[in-house]
Amino acid sequence: MTTLHRQANWKIQIFGREHGIPHFHLLWPGHKVVMAIETGEVLAGVVSADFPAAALTWAAGHRAELMAEWKRLNPTL
């Protein structure tokens, strides 16, 4: 597992040995969503009223970094 970014009360992580389309985990107090790297689509979890919108902005600007880390941690997928 790699934490790629941490800010205030949220963080973005990518795990190894994952499956499916390339994605990251966005965690904030009491919540977790799984989001597609390329599109930002929510793949699992629920977007609540306290969803950290700044995380989407960060992820959109760092897609290449997110994808590179996904490929490093999941080389055979």
N, CA, C and O atoms as a Tripos MOL2 file, in Angstrom:
@<TRIPOS>MOLECULE
protein
  308   307    77     0     0
PROTEIN
NO_CHARGES

@<TRIPOS>ATOM
      1 N           0.8430   -1.1720    0.0000 N.3       1 MET1
      2 CA          0.0000    0.0000    0.0000 C.3       1 MET1
      3 C           0.8890    1.2360    0.0000 C.2       1 MET1
      4 O           1.8980    1.3070    0.7020 O.2       1 MET1
      5 N           0.4910    2.1800   -0.7890 N.am      2 THR2
      6 CA          1.1880    3.4560   -0.8650 C.3       2 THR2
      7 C           0.1900    4.5760   -0.6100 C.2       2 THR2
      8 O          -0.8770    4.6140   -1.2210 O.2       2 THR2
      9 N           0.5350    5.4800    0.2870 N.am      3 THR3
     10 CA         -0.2480    6.7020    0.4470 C.3       3 THR3
     11 C           0.3940    7.7400   -0.4540 C.2       3 THR3
     12 O           1.5220    8.1700   -0.2150 O.2       3 THR3
     13 N          -0.3270    8.1390   -1.4870 N.am      4 LEU4
     14 CA          0.2200    9.0830   -2.4550 C.3       4 LEU4
     15 C           0.0340   10.5320   -2.0360 C.2       4 LEU4
     16 O           0.8320   11.3980   -2.3940 O.2       4 LEU4
     17 N          -1.0080   10.7870   -1.2860 N.am      5 HIS5
     18 CA         -1.2310   12.1670   -0.8480 C.3       5 HIS5
     19 C          -2.0660   12.1550    0.4190 C.2       5 HIS5
     20 O          -2.9940   11.3620    0.5760 O.2       5 HIS5
     21 N          -1.7120   13.0480    1.3060 N.am      6 ARG6
     22 CA         -2.4530   13.2120    2.5540 C.3       6 ARG6
     23 C          -2.6270   14.7080    2.7650 C.2       6 ARG6
     24 O          -1.6760   15.4810    2.6510 O.2       6 ARG6
     25 N          -3.8550   15.1010    3.0740 N.am      7 GLN7
     26 CA         -4.1170   16.5170    3.3020 C.3       7 GLN7
     27 C          -5.2530   16.6430    4.3070 C.2       7 GLN7
     28 O          -6.2550   15.9350    4.2150 O.2       7 GLN7
     29 N          -5.0960   17.5210    5.2380 N.am      8 ALA8
     30 CA         -6.1240   17.7840    6.2470 C.3       8 ALA8
     31 C          -6.6810   16.4740    6.7850 C.2       8 ALA8
     32 O          -5.9930   15.7690    7.5240 O.2       8 ALA8
     33 N          -7.9110   16.1380    6.4290 N.am      9 ASN9
     34 CA         -8.5440   14.9450    6.9780 C.3       9 ASN9
     35 C          -8.8180   13.8690    5.9260 C.2       9 ASN9
     36 O          -9.6960   13.0310    6.1310 O.2       9 ASN9
     37 N          -8.0920   13.8690    4.8040 N.am     10 TRP10
     38 CA         -8.2780   12.8310    3.7890 C.3      10 TRP10
     39 C          -6.9440   12.3480    3.2600 C.2      10 TRP10
     40 O          -5.9240   13.0260    3.3790 O.2      10 TRP10
     41 N          -6.9710   11.1500    2.6670 N.am     11 LYS11
     42 CA         -5.7700   10.6140    2.0380 C.3      11 LYS11
     43 C          -6.1510    9.7360    0.8570 C.2      11 LYS11
     44 O          -7.2500    9.1840    0.7970 O.2      11 LYS11
     45 N          -5.2110    9.6190   -0.0880 N.am     12 ILE12
     46 CA         -5.3750    8.8080   -1.2780 C.3      12 ILE12
     47 C          -4.3460    7.6920   -1.2270 C.2      12 ILE12
     48 O          -3.1510    7.9360   -1.0590 O.2      12 ILE12
     49 N          -4.8300    6.4520   -1.3760 N.am     13 GLN13
     50 CA         -3.9610    5.2870   -1.3140 C.3      13 GLN13
     51 C          -4.1920    4.3820   -2.5180 C.2      13 GLN13
     52 O          -5.2730    4.3450   -3.1040 O.2      13 GLN13
     53 N          -3.1200    3.6460   -2.8660 N.am     14 ILE14
     54 CA         -3.2100    2.5940   -3.8800 C.3      14 ILE14
     55 C          -2.6310    1.3420   -3.2540 C.2      14 ILE14
     56 O          -1.5980    1.3900   -2.5870 O.2      14 ILE14
     57 N          -3.3020    0.2170   -3.4740 N.am     15 PHE15
     58 CA         -2.8950   -1.0610   -2.9150 C.3      15 PHE15
     59 C          -2.3470   -1.9720   -4.0010 C.2      15 PHE15
     60 O          -2.7270   -1.8580   -5.1660 O.2      15 PHE15
     61 N          -1.4570   -2.8730   -3.6180 N.am     16 GLY16
     62 CA         -0.9630   -3.9110   -4.5100 C.3      16 GLY16
     63 C          -1.9000   -5.0990   -4.4760 C.2      16 GLY16
     64 O          -2.7550   -5.2120   -3.5980 O.2      16 GLY16
     65 N          -1.7260   -5.9880   -5.4500 N.am     17 ARG17
     66 CA         -2.5490   -7.1950   -5.5590 C.3      17 ARG17
     67 C          -4.0340   -6.8670   -5.6930 C.2      17 ARG17
     68 O          -4.8900   -7.5910   -5.1850 O.2      17 ARG17
     69 N          -4.3220   -5.7850   -6.3720 N.am     18 GLU18
     70 CA         -5.6970   -5.3790   -6.6080 C.3      18 GLU18
     71 C          -6.1620   -5.9470   -7.9470 C.2      18 GLU18
     72 O          -5.3600   -6.4840   -8.7100 O.2      18 GLU18
     73 N          -7.4270   -5.8300   -8.2210 N.am     19 HIS19
     74 CA         -8.0090   -6.3170   -9.4560 C.3      19 HIS19
     75 C          -8.9340   -5.2530  -10.0130 C.2      19 HIS19
     76 O          -9.1800   -4.2270   -9.3790 O.2      19 HIS19
     77 N          -9.4310   -5.5080  -11.1850 N.am     20 GLY20
     78 CA        -10.3470   -4.5490  -11.8010 C.3      20 GLY20
     79 C          -9.6050   -3.4210  -12.4810 C.2      20 GLY20
     80 O          -8.3960   -3.4870  -12.7060 O.2      20 GLY20
     81 N         -10.3540   -2.3900  -12.8020 N.am     21 ILE21
     82 CA         -9.7340   -1.2600  -13.4890 C.3      21 ILE21
     83 C          -8.8440   -0.4990  -12.5020 C.2      21 ILE21
     84 O          -9.0790   -0.5420  -11.2940 O.2      21 ILE21
     85 N          -7.8260    0.1950  -13.0110 N.am     22 PRO22
     86 CA         -6.9460    0.9600  -12.1250 C.3      22 PRO22
     87 C          -7.7510    1.9580  -11.2920 C.2      22 PRO22
     88 O          -8.5590    2.7220  -11.8200 O.2      22 PRO22
     89 N          -7.5140    1.9330   -9.9850 N.am     23 HIS23
     90 CA         -8.2940    2.7600   -9.0720 C.3      23 HIS23
     91 C          -7.4750    3.1420   -7.8520 C.2      23 HIS23
     92 O          -6.3990    2.5980   -7.6020 O.2      23 HIS23
     93 N          -8.0120    4.0870   -7.1040 N.am     24 PHE24
     94 CA         -7.3970    4.4870   -5.8360 C.3      24 PHE24
     95 C          -8.4620    4.5040   -4.7570 C.2      24 PHE24
     96 O          -9.6610    4.5310   -5.0330 O.2      24 PHE24
     97 N          -7.9960    4.4880   -3.5410 N.am     25 HIS25
     98 CA         -8.8710    4.5190   -2.3730 C.3      25 HIS25
     99 C          -8.7710    5.9070   -1.7610 C.2      25 HIS25
    100 O          -7.6730    6.3820   -1.4720 O.2      25 HIS25
    101 N          -9.8870    6.5430   -1.5670 N.am     26 LEU26
    102 CA         -9.9590    7.8520   -0.9220 C.3      26 LEU26
    103 C         -10.6050    7.6470    0.4440 C.2      26 LEU26
    104 O         -11.7370    7.1730    0.5440 O.2      26 LEU26
    105 N          -9.8790    8.0050    1.4810 N.am     27 LEU27
    106 CA        -10.3660    7.8230    2.8440 C.3      27 LEU27
    107 C         -10.4330    9.1610    3.5550 C.2      27 LEU27
    108 O          -9.5310    9.9890    3.4330 O.2      27 LEU27
    109 N         -11.5160    9.3660    4.3010 N.am     28 TRP28
    110 CA        -11.6640   10.5070    5.1950 C.3      28 TRP28
    111 C         -12.4450    9.9920    6.3930 C.2      28 TRP28
    112 O         -13.0230    8.9080    6.3090 O.2      28 TRP28
    113 N         -12.4880   10.7100    7.4900 N.am     29 PRO29
    114 CA        -13.0590   10.1600    8.7290 C.3      29 PRO29
    115 C         -14.4200    9.4840    8.5460 C.2      29 PRO29
    116 O         -15.4080   10.1140    8.1700 O.2      29 PRO29
    117 N         -14.4330    8.1810    8.8240 N.am     30 GLY30
    118 CA        -15.6590    7.4180    8.7710 C.3      30 GLY30
    119 C         -16.0970    6.9730    7.3910 C.2      30 GLY30
    120 O         -17.1610    6.3680    7.2550 O.2      30 GLY30
    121 N         -15.3050    7.2550    6.3530 N.am     31 HIS31
    122 CA        -15.7200    6.9590    4.9810 C.3      31 HIS31
    123 C         -14.5620    6.4490    4.1380 C.2      31 HIS31
    124 O         -13.3920    6.6980    4.4290 O.2      31 HIS31
    125 N         -14.9210    5.7340    3.0930 N.am     32 LYS32
    126 CA        -13.9560    5.2620    2.1070 C.3      32 LYS32
    127 C         -14.6870    5.0700    0.7950 C.2      32 LYS32
    128 O         -15.7680    4.4820    0.7640 O.2      32 LYS32
    129 N         -14.1060    5.5600   -0.2860 N.am     33 VAL33
    130 CA        -14.6260    5.2900   -1.6180 C.3      33 VAL33
    131 C         -13.4700    4.8070   -2.4800 C.2      33 VAL33
    132 O         -12.3080    5.1300   -2.2340 O.2      33 VAL33
    133 N         -13.8140    4.0370   -3.4810 N.am     34 VAL34
    134 CA        -12.8570    3.5690   -4.4720 C.3      34 VAL34
    135 C         -13.2110    4.2770   -5.7700 C.2      34 VAL34
    136 O         -14.3640    4.2690   -6.2010 O.2      34 VAL34
    137 N         -12.1940    4.8980   -6.3960 N.am     35 MET35
    138 CA        -12.4440    5.7150   -7.5740 C.3      35 MET35
    139 C         -11.5310    5.3140   -8.7160 C.2      35 MET35
    140 O         -10.3610    4.9970   -8.4990 O.2      35 MET35
    141 N         -12.0580    5.3250   -9.9300 N.am     36 ALA36
    142 CA        -11.2760    5.0290  -11.1280 C.3      36 ALA36
    143 C         -10.2550    6.1410  -11.3480 C.2      36 ALA36
    144 O         -10.5790    7.3250  -11.2440 O.2      36 ALA36
    145 N          -9.0240    5.7480  -11.6530 N.am     37 ILE37
    146 CA         -7.9730    6.7370  -11.8700 C.3      37 ILE37
    147 C          -8.2750    7.5800  -13.1020 C.2      37 ILE37
    148 O          -8.1600    8.8040  -13.0480 O.2      37 ILE37
    149 N          -8.6500    6.9670  -14.1890 N.am     38 GLU38
    150 CA         -8.8130    7.6900  -15.4430 C.3      38 GLU38
    151 C         -10.0160    8.6130  -15.4800 C.2      38 GLU38
    152 O          -9.9540    9.6820  -16.0860 O.2      38 GLU38
    153 N         -11.1050    8.2210  -14.8440 N.am     39 THR39
    154 CA        -12.3430    8.9950  -14.9750 C.3      39 THR39
    155 C         -12.8080    9.6800  -13.6960 C.2      39 THR39
    156 O         -13.6080   10.6140  -13.7510 O.2      39 THR39
    157 N         -12.3170    9.2280  -12.5450 N.am     40 GLY40
    158 CA        -12.7940    9.7610  -11.2780 C.3      40 GLY40
    159 C         -14.1360    9.1960  -10.8640 C.2      40 GLY40
    160 O         -14.7220    9.6430   -9.8780 O.2      40 GLY40
    161 N         -14.6310    8.2140  -11.6120 N.am     41 GLU41
    162 CA        -15.9100    7.5870  -11.2870 C.3      41 GLU41
    163 C         -15.8190    6.8350   -9.9590 C.2      41 GLU41
    164 O         -14.8190    6.1710   -9.6850 O.2      41 GLU41
    165 N         -16.8560    6.9410   -9.1450 N.am     42 VAL42
    166 CA        -16.9220    6.1900   -7.8940 C.3      42 VAL42
    167 C         -17.2720    4.7450   -8.2370 C.2      42 VAL42
    168 O         -18.3210    4.4690   -8.8190 O.2      42 VAL42
    169 N         -16.3770    3.8240   -7.8670 N.am     43 LEU43
    170 CA        -16.5740    2.4070   -8.1500 C.3      43 LEU43
    171 C         -17.1790    1.6690   -6.9650 C.2      43 LEU43
    172 O         -17.8880    0.6790   -7.1410 O.2      43 LEU43
    173 N         -16.9010    2.1480   -5.7690 N.am     44 ALA44
    174 CA        -17.4340    1.5240   -4.5530 C.3      44 ALA44
    175 C         -17.4740    2.5720   -3.4600 C.2      44 ALA44
    176 O         -16.6390    3.4750   -3.4150 O.2      44 ALA44
    177 N         -18.4430    2.4420   -2.5900 N.am     45 GLY45
    178 CA        -18.5920    3.3920   -1.4960 C.3      45 GLY45
    179 C         -19.6380    4.4440   -1.8020 C.2      45 GLY45
    180 O         -20.2490    4.4550   -2.8710 O.2      45 GLY45
    181 N         -19.8260    5.3180   -0.8440 N.am     46 VAL46
    182 CA        -20.8660    6.3400   -0.9480 C.3      46 VAL46
    183 C         -20.2400    7.7170   -0.7640 C.2      46 VAL46
    184 O         -19.4710    7.9470    0.1690 O.2      46 VAL46
    185 N         -20.5810    8.6150   -1.6580 N.am     47 VAL47
    186 CA        -20.1350    9.9970   -1.5520 C.3      47 VAL47
    187 C         -21.1080   10.7110   -0.6140 C.2      47 VAL47
    188 O         -22.2820   10.8850   -0.9400 O.2      47 VAL47
    189 N         -20.6150   11.1170    0.5410 N.am     48 SER48
    190 CA        -21.4580   11.7720    1.5410 C.3      48 SER48
    191 C         -21.3150   13.2900    1.4570 C.2      48 SER48
    192 O         -20.5160   13.8080    0.6770 O.2      48 SER48
    193 N         -22.0850   13.9770    2.2550 N.am     49 ALA49
    194 CA        -22.0730   15.4430    2.2520 C.3      49 ALA49
    195 C         -20.7080   16.0090    2.6260 C.2      49 ALA49
    196 O         -20.3570   17.1090    2.2000 O.2      49 ALA49
    197 N         -19.9340   15.2690    3.4200 N.am     50 ASP50
    198 CA        -18.6170   15.7710    3.8240 C.3      50 ASP50
    199 C         -17.4930   15.2620    2.9240 C.2      50 ASP50
    200 O         -16.3270   15.2680    3.3200 O.2      50 ASP50
    201 N         -17.8440   14.8210    1.7120 N.am     51 PHE51
    202 CA        -16.8650   14.3340    0.7430 C.3      51 PHE51
    203 C         -15.8180   15.4180    0.4830 C.2      51 PHE51
    204 O         -16.1750   16.5710    0.2410 O.2      51 PHE51
    205 N         -14.5340   15.0650    0.5280 N.am     52 PRO52
    206 CA        -13.4830   16.0670    0.3140 C.3      52 PRO52
    207 C         -13.2810   16.3710   -1.1760 C.2      52 PRO52
    208 O         -12.4980   15.6970   -1.8460 O.2      52 PRO52
    209 N         -13.9710   17.3620   -1.6810 N.am     53 ALA53
    210 CA        -13.8910   17.7150   -3.1030 C.3      53 ALA53
    211 C         -12.4710   18.0510   -3.5320 C.2      53 ALA53
    212 O         -12.1200   17.8520   -4.6950 O.2      53 ALA53
    213 N         -11.6520   18.5520   -2.6240 N.am     54 ALA54
    214 CA        -10.2600   18.8690   -2.9550 C.3      54 ALA54
    215 C          -9.4970   17.6190   -3.3860 C.2      54 ALA54
    216 O          -8.5320   17.7110   -4.1440 O.2      54 ALA54
    217 N          -9.9200   16.4690   -2.9130 N.am     55 ALA55
    218 CA         -9.2660   15.2170   -3.3020 C.3      55 ALA55
    219 C          -9.4620   14.9340   -4.7910 C.2      55 ALA55
    220 O          -8.5500   14.4400   -5.4540 O.2      55 ALA55
    221 N         -10.6380   15.2420   -5.3130 N.am     56 LEU56
    222 CA        -10.8800   15.0510   -6.7430 C.3      56 LEU56
    223 C         -10.0050   15.9720   -7.5750 C.2      56 LEU56
    224 O          -9.4730   15.5710   -8.6100 O.2      56 LEU56
    225 N          -9.8600   17.1880   -7.1240 N.am     57 THR57
    226 CA         -8.9960   18.1460   -7.8180 C.3      57 THR57
    227 C          -7.5670   17.6440   -7.8290 C.2      57 THR57
    228 O          -6.8960   17.6920   -8.8600 O.2      57 THR57
    229 N          -7.0920   17.1570   -6.6740 N.am     58 TRP58
    230 CA         -5.7260   16.6380   -6.5920 C.3      58 TRP58
    231 C          -5.5680   15.4400   -7.5120 C.2      58 TRP58
    232 O          -4.6000   15.3760   -8.2700 O.2      58 TRP58
    233 N          -6.4920   14.4910   -7.4680 N.am     59 ALA59
    234 CA         -6.3920   13.2790   -8.2820 C.3      59 ALA59
    235 C          -6.4110   13.6080   -9.7800 C.2      59 ALA59
    236 O          -5.6620   13.0120  -10.5540 O.2      59 ALA59
    237 N          -7.2540   14.5430  -10.1840 N.am     60 ALA60
    238 CA         -7.3320   14.9120  -11.5940 C.3      60 ALA60
    239 C          -6.0090   15.4880  -12.0910 C.2      60 ALA60
    240 O          -5.6390   15.2820  -13.2460 O.2      60 ALA60
    241 N          -5.3130   16.1920  -11.2460 N.am     61 GLY61
    242 CA         -4.0280   16.7760  -11.6230 C.3      61 GLY61
    243 C          -2.8510   15.8380  -11.4980 C.2      61 GLY61
    244 O          -1.7370   16.1830  -11.8940 O.2      61 GLY61
    245 N          -3.0790   14.6520  -10.9530 N.am     62 HIS62
    246 CA         -1.9960   13.6940  -10.7150 C.3      62 HIS62
    247 C          -2.3090   12.3090  -11.2790 C.2      62 HIS62
    248 O          -1.8430   11.2980  -10.7560 O.2      62 HIS62
    249 N          -3.0930   12.2740  -12.3390 N.am     63 ARG63
    250 CA         -3.4770   10.9770  -12.9200 C.3      63 ARG63
    251 C          -2.2770   10.1520  -13.3630 C.2      63 ARG63
    252 O          -2.2520    8.9380  -13.1600 O.2      63 ARG63
    253 N          -1.2860   10.7970  -13.9640 N.am     64 ALA64
    254 CA         -0.1020   10.0610  -14.4290 C.3      64 ALA64
    255 C           0.6400    9.4330  -13.2450 C.2      64 ALA64
    256 O           1.0890    8.2900  -13.3270 O.2      64 ALA64
    257 N           0.7670   10.1670  -12.1650 N.am     65 GLU65
    258 CA          1.4130    9.6530  -10.9560 C.3      65 GLU65
    259 C           0.6140    8.4960  -10.3530 C.2      65 GLU65
    260 O           1.1910    7.4860   -9.9500 O.2      65 GLU65
    261 N          -0.6930    8.6390  -10.2930 N.am     66 LEU66
    262 CA         -1.5530    7.5770   -9.7780 C.3      66 LEU66
    263 C          -1.4360    6.3190  -10.6370 C.2      66 LEU66
    264 O          -1.3240    5.2140  -10.1070 O.2      66 LEU66
    265 N          -1.4610    6.4830  -11.9590 N.am     67 MET67
    266 CA         -1.3780    5.3280  -12.8520 C.3      67 MET67
    267 C          -0.0120    4.6560  -12.7640 C.2      67 MET67
    268 O           0.0750    3.4290  -12.7920 O.2      67 MET67
    269 N           1.0380    5.4360  -12.6610 N.am     68 ALA68
    270 CA          2.3770    4.8560  -12.5330 C.3      68 ALA68
    271 C           2.4900    4.0290  -11.2600 C.2      68 ALA68
    272 O           3.0910    2.9550  -11.2690 O.2      68 ALA68
    273 N           1.9240    4.5150  -10.1820 N.am     69 GLU69
    274 CA          1.9790    3.7750   -8.9200 C.3      69 GLU69
    275 C           1.1030    2.5300   -8.9950 C.2      69 GLU69
    276 O           1.4750    1.4780   -8.4750 O.2      69 GLU69
    277 N          -0.0560    2.6410   -9.6390 N.am     70 TRP70
    278 CA         -0.9150    1.4600   -9.8340 C.3      70 TRP70
    279 C          -0.1320    0.3700  -10.5810 C.2      70 TRP70
    280 O          -0.1310   -0.7930  -10.1750 O.2      70 TRP70
    281 N           0.5290    0.7580  -11.6700 N.am     71 LYS71
    282 CA          1.2790   -0.2120  -12.4820 C.3      71 LYS71
    283 C           2.4570   -0.7850  -11.7030 C.2      71 LYS71
    284 O           2.7750   -1.9640  -11.8560 O.2      71 LYS71
    285 N           3.0960    0.0070  -10.8900 N.am     72 ARG72
    286 CA          4.2150   -0.4850  -10.0830 C.3      72 ARG72
    287 C           3.7440   -1.5260   -9.0740 C.2      72 ARG72
    288 O           4.3910   -2.5580   -8.8960 O.2      72 ARG72
    289 N           2.6290   -1.2610   -8.4210 N.am     73 LEU73
    290 CA          2.1150   -2.1680   -7.3930 C.3      73 LEU73
    291 C           1.3370   -3.3460   -7.9590 C.2      73 LEU73
    292 O           1.1580   -4.3490   -7.2680 O.2      73 LEU73
    293 N           0.8720   -3.2470   -9.1980 N.am     74 ASN74
    294 CA          0.0600   -4.2910   -9.8290 C.3      74 ASN74
    295 C           0.6240   -4.6030  -11.2180 C.2      74 ASN74
    296 O          -0.0660   -4.3970  -12.2170 O.2      74 ASN74
    297 N           1.8500   -5.0910  -11.3000 N.am     75 PRO75
    298 CA          2.5170   -5.2350  -12.5990 C.3      75 PRO75
    299 C           1.9150   -6.2780  -13.5310 C.2      75 PRO75
    300 O           2.0920   -6.1770  -14.7450 O.2      75 PRO75
    301 N           1.2210   -7.2600  -13.0140 N.am     76 THR76
    302 CA          0.7030   -8.3220  -13.8770 C.3      76 THR76
    303 C          -0.7400   -8.1100  -14.2780 C.2      76 THR76
    304 O          -1.3050   -8.9320  -14.9990 O.2      76 THR76
    305 N          -1.3410   -7.0400  -13.8340 N.am     77 LEU77
    306 CA         -2.7580   -6.8130  -14.1190 C.3      77 LEU77
    307 C          -2.9290   -5.8810  -15.2840 C.2      77 LEU77
    308 O          -4.0580   -5.5740  -15.6680 O.2      77 LEU77
@<TRIPOS>BOND
     1     1     2 1
     2     2     3 1
     3     3     4 2
     4     3     5 am
     5     5     6 1
     6     6     7 1
     7     7     8 2
     8     7     9 am
     9     9    10 1
    10    10    11 1
    11    11    12 2
    12    11    13 am
    13    13    14 1
    14    14    15 1
    15    15    16 2
    16    15    17 am
    17    17    18 1
    18    18    19 1
    19    19    20 2
    20    19    21 am
    21    21    22 1
    22    22    23 1
    23    23    24 2
    24    23    25 am
    25    25    26 1
    26    26    27 1
    27    27    28 2
    28    27    29 am
    29    29    30 1
    30    30    31 1
    31    31    32 2
    32    31    33 am
    33    33    34 1
    34    34    35 1
    35    35    36 2
    36    35    37 am
    37    37    38 1
    38    38    39 1
    39    39    40 2
    40    39    41 am
    41    41    42 1
    42    42    43 1
    43    43    44 2
    44    43    45 am
    45    45    46 1
    46    46    47 1
    47    47    48 2
    48    47    49 am
    49    49    50 1
    50    50    51 1
    51    51    52 2
    52    51    53 am
    53    53    54 1
    54    54    55 1
    55    55    56 2
    56    55    57 am
    57    57    58 1
    58    58    59 1
    59    59    60 2
    60    59    61 am
    61    61    62 1
    62    62    63 1
    63    63    64 2
    64    63    65 am
    65    65    66 1
    66    66    67 1
    67    67    68 2
    68    67    69 am
    69    69    70 1
    70    70    71 1
    71    71    72 2
    72    71    73 am
    73    73    74 1
    74    74    75 1
    75    75    76 2
    76    75    77 am
    77    77    78 1
    78    78    79 1
    79    79    80 2
    80    79    81 am
    81    81    82 1
    82    82    83 1
    83    83    84 2
    84    83    85 am
    85    85    86 1
    86    86    87 1
    87    87    88 2
    88    87    89 am
    89    89    90 1
    90    90    91 1
    91    91    92 2
    92    91    93 am
    93    93    94 1
    94    94    95 1
    95    95    96 2
    96    95    97 am
    97    97    98 1
    98    98    99 1
    99    99   100 2
   100    99   101 am
   101   101   102 1
   102   102   103 1
   103   103   104 2
   104   103   105 am
   105   105   106 1
   106   106   107 1
   107   107   108 2
   108   107   109 am
   109   109   110 1
   110   110   111 1
   111   111   112 2
   112   111   113 am
   113   113   114 1
   114   114   115 1
   115   115   116 2
   116   115   117 am
   117   117   118 1
   118   118   119 1
   119   119   120 2
   120   119   121 am
   121   121   122 1
   122   122   123 1
   123   123   124 2
   124   123   125 am
   125   125   126 1
   126   126   127 1
   127   127   128 2
   128   127   129 am
   129   129   130 1
   130   130   131 1
   131   131   132 2
   132   131   133 am
   133   133   134 1
   134   134   135 1
   135   135   136 2
   136   135   137 am
   137   137   138 1
   138   138   139 1
   139   139   140 2
   140   139   141 am
   141   141   142 1
   142   142   143 1
   143   143   144 2
   144   143   145 am
   145   145   146 1
   146   146   147 1
   147   147   148 2
   148   147   149 am
   149   149   150 1
   150   150   151 1
   151   151   152 2
   152   151   153 am
   153   153   154 1
   154   154   155 1
   155   155   156 2
   156   155   157 am
   157   157   158 1
   158   158   159 1
   159   159   160 2
   160   159   161 am
   161   161   162 1
   162   162   163 1
   163   163   164 2
   164   163   165 am
   165   165   166 1
   166   166   167 1
   167   167   168 2
   168   167   169 am
   169   169   170 1
   170   170   171 1
   171   171   172 2
   172   171   173 am
   173   173   174 1
   174   174   175 1
   175   175   176 2
   176   175   177 am
   177   177   178 1
   178   178   179 1
   179   179   180 2
   180   179   181 am
   181   181   182 1
   182   182   183 1
   183   183   184 2
   184   183   185 am
   185   185   186 1
   186   186   187 1
   187   187   188 2
   188   187   189 am
   189   189   190 1
   190   190   191 1
   191   191   192 2
   192   191   193 am
   193   193   194 1
   194   194   195 1
   195   195   196 2
   196   195   197 am
   197   197   198 1
   198   198   199 1
   199   199   200 2
   200   199   201 am
   201   201   202 1
   202   202   203 1
   203   203   204 2
   204   203   205 am
   205   205   206 1
   206   206   207 1
   207   207   208 2
   208   207   209 am
   209   209   210 1
   210   210   211 1
   211   211   212 2
   212   211   213 am
   213   213   214 1
   214   214   215 1
   215   215   216 2
   216   215   217 am
   217   217   218 1
   218   218   219 1
   219   219   220 2
   220   219   221 am
   221   221   222 1
   222   222   223 1
   223   223   224 2
   224   223   225 am
   225   225   226 1
   226   226   227 1
   227   227   228 2
   228   227   229 am
   229   229   230 1
   230   230   231 1
   231   231   232 2
   232   231   233 am
   233   233   234 1
   234   234   235 1
   235   235   236 2
   236   235   237 am
   237   237   238 1
   238   238   239 1
   239   239   240 2
   240   239   241 am
   241   241   242 1
   242   242   243 1
   243   243   244 2
   244   243   245 am
   245   245   246 1
   246   246   247 1
   247   247   248 2
   248   247   249 am
   249   249   250 1
   250   250   251 1
   251   251   252 2
   252   251   253 am
   253   253   254 1
   254   254   255 1
   255   255   256 2
   256   255   257 am
   257   257   258 1
   258   258   259 1
   259   259   260 2
   260   259   261 am
   261   261   262 1
   262   262   263 1
   263   263   264 2
   264   263   265 am
   265   265   266 1
   266   266   267 1
   267   267   268 2
   268   267   269 am
   269   269   270 1
   270   270   271 1
   271   271   272 2
   272   271   273 am
   273   273   274 1
   274   274   275 1
   275   275   276 2
   276   275   277 am
   277   277   278 1
   278   278   279 1
   279   279   280 2
   280   279   281 am
   281   281   282 1
   282   282   283 1
   283   283   284 2
   284   283   285 am
   285   285   286 1
   286   286   287 1
   287   287   288 2
   288   287   289 am
   289   289   290 1
   290   290   291 1
   291   291   292 2
   292   291   293 am
   293   293   294 1
   294   294   295 1
   295   295   296 2
   296   295   297 am
   297   297   298 1
   298   298   299 1
   299   299   300 2
   300   299   301 am
   301   301   302 1
   302   302   303 1
   303   303   304 2
   304   303   305 am
   305   305   306 1
   306   306   307 1
   307   307   308 2
@<TRIPOS>SUBSTRUCTURE
     1 MET1         2 RESIDUE 1 A MET
     2 THR2         6 RESIDUE 1 A THR
     3 THR3        10 RESIDUE 1 A THR
     4 LEU4        14 RESIDUE 1 A LEU
     5 HIS5        18 RESIDUE 1 A HIS
     6 ARG6        22 RESIDUE 1 A ARG
     7 GLN7        26 RESIDUE 1 A GLN
     8 ALA8        30 RESIDUE 1 A ALA
     9 ASN9        34 RESIDUE 1 A ASN
    10 TRP10       38 RESIDUE 1 A TRP
    11 LYS11       42 RESIDUE 1 A LYS
    12 ILE12       46 RESIDUE 1 A ILE
    13 GLN13       50 RESIDUE 1 A GLN
    14 ILE14       54 RESIDUE 1 A ILE
    15 PHE15       58 RESIDUE 1 A PHE
    16 GLY16       62 RESIDUE 1 A GLY
    17 ARG17       66 RESIDUE 1 A ARG
    18 GLU18       70 RESIDUE 1 A GLU
    19 HIS19       74 RESIDUE 1 A HIS
    20 GLY20       78 RESIDUE 1 A GLY
    21 ILE21       82 RESIDUE 1 A ILE
    22 PRO22       86 RESIDUE 1 A PRO
    23 HIS23       90 RESIDUE 1 A HIS
    24 PHE24       94 RESIDUE 1 A PHE
    25 HIS25       98 RESIDUE 1 A HIS
    26 LEU26      102 RESIDUE 1 A LEU
    27 LEU27      106 RESIDUE 1 A LEU
    28 TRP28      110 RESIDUE 1 A TRP
    29 PRO29      114 RESIDUE 1 A PRO
    30 GLY30      118 RESIDUE 1 A GLY
    31 HIS31      122 RESIDUE 1 A HIS
    32 LYS32      126 RESIDUE 1 A LYS
    33 VAL33      130 RESIDUE 1 A VAL
    34 VAL34      134 RESIDUE 1 A VAL
    35 MET35      138 RESIDUE 1 A MET
    36 ALA36      142 RESIDUE 1 A ALA
    37 ILE37      146 RESIDUE 1 A ILE
    38 GLU38      150 RESIDUE 1 A GLU
    39 THR39      154 RESIDUE 1 A THR
    40 GLY40      158 RESIDUE 1 A GLY
    41 GLU41      162 RESIDUE 1 A GLU
    42 VAL42      166 RESIDUE 1 A VAL
    43 LEU43      170 RESIDUE 1 A LEU
    44 ALA44      174 RESIDUE 1 A ALA
    45 GLY45      178 RESIDUE 1 A GLY
    46 VAL46      182 RESIDUE 1 A VAL
    47 VAL47      186 RESIDUE 1 A VAL
    48 SER48      190 RESIDUE 1 A SER
    49 ALA49      194 RESIDUE 1 A ALA
    50 ASP50      198 RESIDUE 1 A ASP
    51 PHE51      202 RESIDUE 1 A PHE
    52 PRO52      206 RESIDUE 1 A PRO
    53 ALA53      210 RESIDUE 1 A ALA
    54 ALA54      214 RESIDUE 1 A ALA
    55 ALA55      218 RESIDUE 1 A ALA
    56 LEU56      222 RESIDUE 1 A LEU
    57 THR57      226 RESIDUE 1 A THR
    58 TRP58      230 RESIDUE 1 A TRP
    59 ALA59      234 RESIDUE 1 A ALA
    60 ALA60      238 RESIDUE 1 A ALA
    61 GLY61      242 RESIDUE 1 A GLY
    62 HIS62      246 RESIDUE 1 A HIS
    63 ARG63      250 RESIDUE 1 A ARG
    64 ALA64      254 RESIDUE 1 A ALA
    65 GLU65      258 RESIDUE 1 A GLU
    66 LEU66      262 RESIDUE 1 A LEU
    67 MET67      266 RESIDUE 1 A MET
    68 ALA68      270 RESIDUE 1 A ALA
    69 GLU69      274 RESIDUE 1 A GLU
    70 TRP70      278 RESIDUE 1 A TRP
    71 LYS71      282 RESIDUE 1 A LYS
    72 ARG72      286 RESIDUE 1 A ARG
    73 LEU73      290 RESIDUE 1 A LEU
    74 ASN74      294 RESIDUE 1 A ASN
    75 PRO75      298 RESIDUE 1 A PRO
    76 THR76      302 RESIDUE 1 A THR
    77 LEU77      306 RESIDUE 1 A LEU
